[in-house]
């Protein structure tokens, strides 16, 4: 059943849906990305989030093309986000990388284009230490050329965000980073809001990684009885409660799934509201634990964590 999703206004006047369909997966069968995006659009998602490093641009683009051809949506109904990878951070490489992504997706423009990480590497994975301020200049060119409507960043910390604002001619509209009940990120969220930059949550369900033994057994989304009681009260799943917690904080979310029922479930979070006590319970789950610590980038210049 089609659901209408509320939107948030960006600092440049464009609007972005409060919930987007995330499309990252470590492993996926051929066609899975395309099917998930088709289901998502059919169910009411109007924001699709991908990245060049996800290696799924072609399938995501095919799904978008199919739903437009079906007459279900027009291109202007959709909000499509993509991200530039770390090996194209030189100012001269931004536009060619963007044009390649547009070609892969069979799109004329993106609604939002992000610097995926502040770190920069070459094709061999060596640190190139290209300043993300240089990358931002290329991003601004993309706006001026009409290839993207809005630009933003991802995985930027407080100091990096402040620094980019000092040098930007076009202000970032979002900072997309990990936010969930086990890493509530109040300091960075508040800074974003002070700067009129929308904080966007990836990994919004905070699945605890087994790479950190001290956190095993603390996956509150799956196990905590207090969260279970809240879910039971509203007739919702634990995941829906976690997503609602974030959207009530004014944070758009990007849950991902390849299961149709879960894709639909994640969208059905706007017909109830958590009270103050329940929001406080959700706050109490914070462990300051990152599911996506980006440890592979620790040795690079501009590593954000």
ABEGO torsion letter per residue (X at the ends): XBBBBBBBBBAAGBBBBABBBBABBABBBBGAAAAAAAAAAAAGBABBBBBAAAGAAAAAAAAAAAAAAAGABBAAABBBBBBBBAAAABAAAAAAAAAAAAAAAGBABBABBBBABABBBBAAGBBAGBBAAAAAAAAAAAAAAGABABBBBBGBBAAAAAAAAAABABBBABBBBBBBAABAGAAAAAAAAAAGBBBBBBGAAGBBBAABAAABGABAAAABAAAAAAAAAAGBBAAAAAAAAAAAAGBBBBBBBABAAAAAAAABAAABBBBAAAAAAAAAABAGBBABAGAAAAABBGBAX
